[in-house]
Structure formats: structure tokens, C-alpha cells
Amino acid sequence: MAIRCGIVGLPNVGKSTRFNALTETASAAAANYPFCTIEPNVGNVPVPDSRLDDLARIGGSAKIIEAQLGFTDIAGLVRGASKGEGLGNQFLANIRETDAIVHVLRCFEDDDVTHVEGRVDPVSDAETVETELMLADLESLEKRVPALLKKATQGDKDAKVQGRVLGEALDLLRDGKPARLVVPKDEEEARALHQAQLLTTKPVLYVCNVEEASAASGNAHSAAVQAMAAKVGAGAVIISAAIEAEVAMMEPADRPDYLEALGLTETGLTRVVRAAYELLGLITFFTVGPKEARAWTVTRGSRAPQAAGAIHGDFEKGFIRAETMAFADYVKFNGEAGAREAGKYRSEGKDYVVHDGDVMLFRFNV
């Protein structure tokens, strides 16, 4: 499934450096002036998952293919973006196309790196971006909701649902609160809210970009962001973009020792991707064979036909059944044959809810 996270933030907070490290490229220019990123940079990031090594070893797979998570590095936002200031219109259009917001916040002091607001205050920076997104949503809904309510009085059932749920979102925005606080009453409202593509309904992950010395434990700035994130139900991760840029340029074999010397057990990439997965409610299932051991991504709660569709649309259309076993059972009983003999290999129908770590084989007919 194509999931894309938009990396946003004020200019000069480390967005492009973070993007380069994530994708292990230098494709996003990183410079010390606003709007260095103009056109959004797009990259797919492999999702680290150590379970694939065990699956490939036991299954005799020739190669490993990780799941992918997409990231888009979006131009830096400035105050007034909702009115078109800076690259505001382009920024808002680009973020509307993403599934989640990865908000990079500057949590380090450095006189050599300018700050667009002239001071380092990550909580205020977060509020600036959130305010611009709310203002953009507010302007949009103040035009749309009255038209929907008018249609509803004329008997349009869809307009009635849309007007009701978007009217609730409008009330929240007028009260200075994001539309993600709307709780849809049913699937119809949930669908209407999703289709509205409001900027403030997107889940948010705050990435605290700290100096190298604070990468392991954070600092006062990152602590303030974590407190804010907990209050609003968002995620927060501490990274050092400078460290990540160094790690990205290293040979894989040299990375563990470098991280250990800094008091780190894993890269910021791993933490960001894991947090993004959790934020979006994603899980991983696997397929294993002689050619490859592969990870696939679906949303939590997906049923077997939807998982089959993640591989190919024909698998979902012609779904017959799914043969599955838990990852732990696959490893414990040394593969499919052992799991089958132990009674851990199951045949499931279309109502089966996929679990994280399921090893699956789909039967279908087209």
C-alpha cells in the first residue's frame, strides 16, 4: 500500500538533512537559508524489520525485500502561509497529498544556523505550523459547509452527512482546535471526513532535532516538545539529523560501533519509521519462498482479502482463502512444514483479521 508521510517544519530546522538521512541520499539540498527546498523531494524508505532475517534463513530465500514507507520533504513554512506568504500555497497543496505529518522541530542552539523567527522555541514553532494549517482548513470549510447544509435541506443525503461532520470540524477550528478532534459517529461520517482532505485531520509525529550530545537522552527543548505531544495525543521522537547524516554515509558494518560510542542502540531512521507505523496504525505481514522473504504493509484491522490485495489486486478479487501461521510459530517449528505438523498452520477465510507478523500464503482464482 502506498503510504506517504510529509516532512514539514519551519525553514532551517533540519528537514532536508533528515530526509537525506532517511533515504540515504543527498537528493534534498540542505542549505542555511529559507526555501532551499522548493519542489518536494520524494523517497521511499525500507522499513527495518529483523524478523525478515529469520524468515529468509529458515525459508531458504534468495533475497529479502523490506516493506516501504514513503517520505516527502516539503518546502519550509513561514507565518502567513495560509494566506500565501512564502511558499505557503505550494506547501499546503503538497501536505494535503500526504497521509501523515512528520513535523521536524529545531531543538538545538547554534548561532551559525539562522532561525526564521530569530529564536529557538520548538513548541512555538509547532504552534505556528499548526495555526497555519488550521487557518487553511477554516477558510476552506467556511466556504464548503454552508453550501452542504443548503443541499441537505433539499434532501441530498450525502450532503447531510458531510454537512454534519464538517460542521463539527468547523466549530472546532473556530474554537482554535484541529479537526482531528472530530469523532465520527459512523462509517459514513468517517468517510466524509477523510474525503474532505483537511490538513488538521492528519496524524502528527514530532521529530525533535537535537545536537549530537543530546541524541541519546534529549534536552530541555525536546522535553518540552514531548510534553506538548503527550497533551495533544501526538507522537514524538528524538533524533540528531547531523548524526543520521553521518550514519547514512557509512558502510553498514561500521554503523553499530559508531552508534554505540554515542550511547545509541539504533538509528533515528528506525525510531522514526517505527513511530510513523504506530501513528498510522500499520502492521506487517510476510510472504516467504525460495525466491524472496518479503514484508507487506496493511492497516491494523485489515482482513485477509485486503492483505491479499496489497500484493496484487487480482489476489483480492479472486480470494479463496489464506493459509497462515504466526511468525513465532514459523521460527519455533523451523518453517511451514514444522508449523503444519504442530497444528499451527491454519486455513482462514475472508473474515480473518490479519495480525502483525503473520506469515501468509493466499489461494485465489481469477
BATIKE-674555 format. One record per residue (C-alpha): residue in one letter; x, y, z. Coordinates in pm, whole numbers, plus 50000, padded with zeros to 5 digits. Example, Ala and Ser with C-alpha at 12.3 -4.5 7.8 and 13.67 -1.06 7.14 Angstrom:
A512304955050780/S513674989450714/
This chain:
M500005000050000/A501295034749915/I501645053750243/R503385087350237/C504495109650524/G505165146550466/I508245160750640/V507355196450738/G508635224450957/L509885259950956/P512935267650739/N516355256850873/V515165231251129/G516895201650962/K514095188250740/S516175182250432/T519085168150632/R516585144750795/F515195134850454/N518665128150315/A519455105350609/L516165086850579/T516635079550212/E520465076750238/T520855101549954/A521855137549909/S518875143849684/A517405170749907/A519685201049909/A520385212750262/A521385249150295/N521325276150557/Y518645298450407/P514835297250380/F513115278950096/C516135258349999/T513555231049932/I511065243749674/E509845213549481/P509045184849721/N511635156949728/V510145122049737/G511785089949856/N510815055149971/V512415042050288/P512855004950368/V511194996150698/P513804979250922/D512504945551044/S514884919651188/R512244892351154/L512964890850782/D516444876650850/D514994846951038/L512324841150776/A514844841750491/R517214818450674/I514554792550755/G512784795750420/G515994794650218/S515034827250045/A517454841249790/K516754877449887/I514974899550137/I512544927250043/E511504951250318/A508234969950333/Q508445006050212/L507295038550370/G507235069950157/F508545103650272/T508135137450105/D510385166550201/I508135197150174/A509235233650149/G509675251950479/L506605270250605/V506555305550741/R503985325350935/G501225336350696/A501445305350474/S497655301050486/K497445334850309/G500105325450054/E503155340050232/G506495324650136/L505725292549951/G502545288050153/N500125277849880/Q502535251849746/F503315239450097/L499635234250178/A498925216849848/N501855192949896/I500955183750251/R497345177050151/E498615147849942/T500245130050236/D498815105650491/A500645118850797/I502745148450905/V506295143151031/H506975176951190/V510695183851237/L511375208451520/R514645225751589/C515725216051941/F519335227551927/E521185260351979/D523645271151708/D524485307251630/D525775296951286/V522375283751178/T519765310851139/H516215307051267/V513425323351070/E511855336451394/G515165347351548/R514985323451846/V514855286351930/D511435276852067/P510205243551922/V506825244552095/S506125278851946/D507335265951606/A504895236851629/E502085260851714/T502985282951416/V502655254151171/E499505240651337/T497925275251330/E498615279250958/L497085245150888/M494015253551097/L493575287050921/A493735269750582/D491115244050691/L488955271450842/E488945291250518/S488075260050321/L485205248950546/E483665283450580/K483035281450205/R482015244850188/V479815238950492/P477075264750410/A476755250050059/L476485214850201/L473845224950456/K471815241250180/K471935209149975/A470965189050286/T467745209250324/Q466945199849966/G467085162750050/D470665154249950/K471585125750189/D475335127250123/A475365164650181/K473535159150510/V476285135750636/Q479075158050507/G477485189650642/R477065174150985/V480615161051030/L482345190150857/G480195214451053/E481575198851370/A485085203151232/L484335239551152/D483155245951508/L486405231451644/L488535252451410/R486675284051506/D487505274951865/G491205271951776/K491285233951779/P492325209851499/A489785189651304/R491435156851413/L489465160551738/V486255152351549/V484985117551641/P482855103951352/K479645086851467/D479695060351194/E481495048550880/E479655073750662/E480905103050869/A484415088250883/R484445085250505/A483145120750459/L485785134650694/H488555115650516/Q487395126750172/A487435163150284/Q491275161050296/L491545185450582/L495105193550682/T494445191651056/T492905156851045/K496265141850953/P498105124651240/V501285142051356/L504685128851461/Y507045154551614/V510735148451540/C512995166951784/N516225175251604/V518815178751882/E522565184351888/E524825153751881/A525495153952258/S521755151352333/A520925123952082/A520625096552346/S518695114552619/G517345146752468/N517485181752615/A515195207952765/H513785217352424/S512915181352333/A511405175652679/A509045204952617/V508025190152282/Q507405155852436/A505165171652699/M503225190052428/A502895158452218/A501555138652513/K498965165652577/V497615165452218/G497925128052157/A500755130551903/G503965110651878/A507455124051949/V510915110751861/I514365124451945/I516995123351671/S520135141951568/A519965149151197/A523705155151194/I524365120251334/E521885104751094/A523635121450801/E526955106450917/V525415071750962/A523845073050616/M527265078050458/M528905049050647/E529305013150545/P526574992650718/A529154971950907/D530625003451067/R527335017751192/P526764997251513/D530125007051668/Y529585043751582/L526115043751738/E527305025352047/A530035051452102/L527275077652110/G525145057952354/L522595048052089/T521245013252020/E519585020951687/T519405047851423/G516955076451423/L515625061751099/T514455030851285/R512765051551556/V511065074951311/V509755046851090/R508535026651388/A506785057051531/A505245065151190/Y503935029551164/E502335032251506/L500945066751425/L499265053951108/G498005021751262/L500064999851026/I501134963551068/T503364939950871/F502684905350734/F505134883350547/T505384860050249/V508254835250230/G509544813949944/P512754802749772/K512974835049571/E512324860249848/A511204867450202/R509074898750182/A507314922550420/W503974938350328/T502094966850494/V498384968750578/T496374989150824/R495574973251158/G492224955551141/S492574945950774/R491014912950672/A492664885750466/P491324897050123/Q492664932250184/A496074917950270/A495964897349952/G495154929349763/A498324945549900/I500234920249688/H498054922249378/G494524933549305/D493704900149139/F494524882349466/E491804902049641/K489234898549361/G489664860849338/F490364854449707/I489554818949820/R491414815050149/A494594824450334/E496974798850478/T498754814750771/M500914809651075/A502354833451334/F505954844851291/A506864829951631/D505474796051527/Y507264797251192/V510574802451374/K509864778551664/F508934749551436/N511534757451171/G509244766850887/E505944758150724/A506254720150744/G507054720651114/A504284745451191/R501814723950999/E502854692851188/A502484711551519/G498964722651428/K499984759251398/Y499314762251024/R495774774650966/S493424779750674/E491424811850716/G488534827050522/K487634861950412/D486684873650764/Y490094866250913/V491714897151067/V495424898550986/H497844900751281/D501244917351282/G503864891151194/D501534866851017/V503304845550755/M500754841150477/L500064822550155/F496994832449955/R494824809349748/F492894827249476/N491124821449146/V490854847148868/
